[in-house]
Amino acid sequence: MIGFSLFFIYLHRNFNITMRYYEIYFKITPKTQDACDILTALTAETGFDSFIDAEDGMKGYAPLDLFDKQALDDALQQFPIAGTTITYDVTEMEDKDWNEQWEAEGFAPIVICDRCIVYDALREPPADAAADALLIGIEARQAFGTGNHETTRMVASALFEHDINGKRVLDCGCGTGILGIIAKKLGAEEVVGYDIDDWSVKNTQHNAELNNVEIDVLEGDKSVLSHINGIFDIVTANINRNILLDDMDAFHSVMQPHGILILSGFYEDDAPLLLQRAAELGLQELSRKTDNNWCCLILSNTGG
């Protein structure tokens, strides 16, 4: 059985963690990064919420009522890499609240760019933290974003590299609120966040209170942006490739001329596709970060 902490970190935020799931173990021979990426792309419409790496392949997770075995078999028939074989086994996972177990065990302190320490707010802050370290306490209640995942760390690190003081910041898909809290601690004048999940909205509000900062949080998708007054100096979005592609125009519509857009939640191989869409909107790459094949793009709104 997959470790619950890893399972929690990689699952998307758009489902109920108490749902019953299939675990599908894909054995890929030979296993390559290209084969793993193509597998996840081909099977994206067959009921899977998420995939994680396995020793000789990948593990996928699909709700019992959404998994489509015939569609999966049809997708695998289209696998384009000659000489690669893929077999799979399906196991019904134990019906339990994995998130509750993850919360009970908590997480070890996470250091971000040697300037910030994210710690489990249910425990004491690390006693050996440097005097000038920015301490962020997080209670992760059914929400993504403790800083444990590469994408969260990269976006957080990018915030430290830009002048946040006095700026207006938007966090798209705020999860636990960690990015907005960091922005506020770095001197942002106003932080607005939104998420499709009501528990993420509540978790962000709760974590903001724990850290003595104020964040305006809305529930919904990109459509909430039409109800927000004003524009933003910095926009962060740590979601997934397809949502980023669909929502980038909405992000751009609320950005200041020469504002900064920080994107993550995708592999480096997907960066050209995102940059193509960005260029269509007048967004230009300033820099990027990579960590274990995950990517973070920092873009400037040169098109105004």
C-alpha positions in Angstrom: 0.0 0.0 0.0 1.3 3.4 -0.9 2.4 5.7 2.0 -0.4 8.0 2.9 1.7 11.1 3.1 3.0 10.7 -0.5 -0.5 9.9 -1.7 -1.9 13.0 -0.1 0.8 15.3 -1.5 0.3 14.2 -5.1 -3.5 14.1 -5.3 -5.3 16.9 -6.9 -7.5 19.1 -4.8 -10.8 18.5 -6.7 -12.1 15.4 -5.0 -13.2 14.1 -1.6 -10.4 12.4 0.1 -12.8 10.0 1.8 -13.9 8.6 -1.6 -13.1 5.0 -2.4 -10.3 4.5 -4.9 -8.6 2.0 -7.1 -4.8 1.9 -7.2 -3.6 0.9 -10.6 0.0 -0.3 -10.7 1.5 0.2 -14.2 4.7 -1.8 -14.9 6.6 -0.1 -17.7 9.4 -1.9 -19.6 11.7 -0.3 -20.1 10.9 2.5 -17.8 11.8 6.0 -19.1 10.7 9.5 -18.2 9.1 9.9 -21.7 7.2 6.7 -21.2 5.9 7.8 -17.8 4.9 11.2 -19.2 3.1 9.7 -22.2 1.3 7.2 -20.0 -0.2 9.9 -17.8 -1.2 12.0 -20.8 -2.9 9.1 -22.6 -4.8 8.0 -19.6 -5.8 11.4 -18.3 -9.4 11.0 -19.5 -10.0 7.5 -18.1 -10.9 8.4 -14.5 -7.5 9.1 -12.8 -7.1 11.8 -10.3 -3.3 11.5 -9.9 -0.2 9.5 -10.6 3.0 9.0 -8.6 6.3 7.3 -9.5 7.0 3.6 -8.7 10.1 1.6 -8.8 9.4 0.0 -12.2 6.6 2.1 -13.5 3.8 4.4 -12.1 0.9 4.2 -9.7 -2.4 5.8 -10.7 -5.4 6.5 -8.5 -9.0 6.6 -9.7 -12.3 6.8 -7.9 -14.3 3.6 -8.1 -17.2 5.3 -9.9 -15.1 7.1 -12.4 -12.6 4.4 -13.5 -13.1 3.3 -17.1 -11.2 0.1 -17.7 -12.2 -0.2 -21.4 -11.1 3.4 -22.0 -7.8 2.7 -20.3 -7.2 -0.4 -22.5 -8.0 1.6 -25.6 -5.6 4.4 -24.5 -2.8 1.9 -23.9 -3.3 0.5 -27.4 -2.3 3.9 -28.7 1.0 4.0 -26.8 3.5 5.4 -29.4 6.9 4.3 -28.1 8.0 1.1 -30.0 9.5 -1.6 -27.8 7.8 -0.4 -24.6 5.4 -2.8 -22.9 2.9 -1.7 -20.2 1.0 -4.1 -18.0 -1.1 -3.1 -15.0 -2.8 -4.5 -11.9 -5.9 -3.0 -10.2 -6.4 -3.0 -6.4 -9.2 -1.5 -4.5 -7.7 0.7 -1.7 -8.7 0.5 1.9 -11.7 2.7 2.6 -10.3 5.2 5.1 -9.6 8.9 5.6 -6.0 9.1 4.4 -5.9 12.8 5.1 -6.9 12.3 8.7 -4.0 9.9 9.2 -1.6 12.3 7.4 -2.8 15.1 9.7 -2.3 13.0 12.8 1.3 12.3 11.9 2.0 15.8 10.7 5.2 16.8 8.8 8.7 17.7 9.5 9.9 21.3 9.2 10.6 22.3 5.6 13.3 24.8 4.8 12.7 27.1 1.7 15.7 28.8 0.2 17.4 29.0 3.6 15.2 31.9 4.6 11.9 30.4 5.5 10.9 27.4 7.6 7.4 25.9 7.3 6.4 23.8 10.3 3.4 21.8 11.5 1.4 24.3 13.5 0.1 21.5 15.7 3.6 21.2 17.0 6.2 23.6 18.4 8.3 25.7 16.0 11.8 24.3 15.5 14.0 25.3 18.4 17.1 25.6 16.2 15.7 28.0 13.7 17.9 31.0 12.8 16.8 34.2 14.5 16.1 35.9 11.1 14.2 32.9 9.6 10.6 33.5 8.5 8.6 30.9 10.4 5.3 29.8 8.9 3.0 27.5 10.8 0.6 25.4 8.7 -2.2 23.1 9.5 -3.0 21.1 6.4 -6.6 20.2 6.6 -7.5 18.4 3.4 -5.5 20.9 1.3 -2.4 20.8 -0.8 0.6 23.0 0.1 2.8 22.5 3.1 6.0 23.3 1.1 6.9 19.6 1.0 6.3 19.3 -2.7 8.8 20.6 -5.2 6.3 22.9 -6.9 5.3 24.7 -3.7 8.9 25.2 -2.7 9.8 26.7 -6.1 7.0 29.2 -6.1 7.7 30.2 -2.5 11.4 30.6 -3.4 10.4 32.8 -6.4 8.4 35.1 -4.0 11.6 35.7 -2.0 13.4 36.7 -5.2 11.0 39.5 -6.0 10.1 42.8 -4.2 6.8 42.0 -2.6 6.7 44.9 -0.2 3.6 47.1 -0.8 2.4 44.9 -3.7 -1.0 43.4 -4.4 -0.7 39.6 -4.7 -3.2 37.0 -6.1 -2.9 33.3 -5.3 -4.8 31.1 -7.7 -5.7 27.7 -6.2 -4.5 28.7 -2.7 -4.8 25.3 -1.0 -3.4 25.8 2.6 -2.7 29.5 1.9 1.0 29.0 2.3 2.0 31.2 -0.7 -0.3 34.0 0.3 1.0 33.9 3.9 4.6 34.1 2.7 3.7 37.0 0.5 2.0 38.8 3.4 4.9 38.2 5.7 7.2 39.7 3.0 5.2 42.9 3.1 2.5 42.5 0.5 -0.1 45.2 1.0 -3.0 42.9 0.1 -3.3 39.2 -0.7 -6.3 37.7 -2.4 -6.7 33.9 -2.9 -9.2 31.6 -4.3 -9.8 27.8 -4.6 -12.5 25.5 -5.9 -12.7 23.6 -2.7 -14.5 24.9 0.4 -12.1 23.1 2.8 -9.2 24.9 1.1 -10.9 28.2 1.5 -11.5 27.5 5.2 -8.0 26.1 5.6 -6.4 29.2 4.1 -8.4 31.4 6.4 -7.5 29.3 9.4 -3.8 29.3 8.6 -3.8 33.1 7.9 -5.2 33.6 11.4 -2.5 31.2 12.9 0.2 33.4 11.3 -1.5 36.7 12.2 -2.0 37.9 8.6 -5.1 38.8 6.7 -5.9 37.2 3.3 -9.2 37.6 1.4 -10.2 34.2 0.2 -12.9 33.3 -2.3 -14.4 30.0 -3.3 -14.6 29.2 -7.0 -12.6 28.9 -10.2 -11.2 31.6 -12.4 -14.7 33.0 -12.8 -14.3 34.7 -9.3 -11.7 37.0 -10.9 -14.6 39.0 -12.5 -15.8 39.9 -9.0 -12.5 41.2 -7.8 -11.8 44.9 -8.0 -8.4 46.1 -9.2 -5.4 44.4 -10.6 -2.4 42.6 -9.2 1.4 43.1 -9.2 2.1 39.4 -8.6 0.0 36.4 -9.5 0.9 32.8 -8.4 -0.7 29.6 -9.7 0.5 26.2 -8.6 -2.1 24.0 -10.2 -1.6 21.7 -13.2 -0.8 22.1 -16.8 -4.2 21.9 -18.3 -5.8 24.3 -15.9 -2.9 26.7 -16.3 -3.4 26.6 -20.1 -7.1 27.2 -19.7 -6.9 29.9 -17.1 -3.8 31.9 -18.2 -5.9 34.4 -20.0 -7.9 35.1 -16.9 -4.6 35.5 -14.8 -3.3 37.9 -17.5 -6.6 40.0 -17.4 -6.0 41.0 -13.8 -2.2 41.7 -14.0 -0.5 45.1 -13.9 1.5 46.0 -16.9 5.0 44.5 -16.2 3.4 42.4 -13.4 4.8 39.0 -12.5 3.1 35.7 -13.1 4.6 32.7 -11.3 3.4 29.3 -12.6 4.1 25.8 -11.4 2.5 22.3 -11.1 3.9 20.8 -14.3 6.9 19.0 -15.6 9.7 20.9 -17.4 8.8 19.0 -20.6 5.5 21.0 -20.6 7.2 24.4 -20.3 7.3 25.0 -24.1 3.5 24.5 -24.3 2.9 26.9 -21.5 5.4 29.5 -22.9 3.6 29.3 -26.3 0.3 30.3 -24.6 2.1 32.9 -22.5 3.6 34.5 -25.6 0.1 34.8 -27.2 -0.9 36.9 -24.2 2.2 39.1 -24.1 3.9 37.2 -21.2 7.6 36.7 -21.5 9.8 34.3 -19.5 12.1 36.0 -17.0 13.5 32.9 -15.4 12.6 29.3 -14.4 13.3 26.8 -11.7 13.4 23.0 -11.9 13.4 20.3 -9.2 13.1 16.6 -9.9 11.7 17.4 -13.4 9.1 19.7 -11.9 9.2 23.3 -13.3 8.3 26.8 -12.2 8.1 29.6 -14.8 8.4 33.3 -13.8 6.8 35.4 -16.5 6.6 39.2 -17.0 3.5 40.9 -18.4 5.5 42.8 -21.1 2.3 43.1 -23.3 0.6 45.3 -20.7 
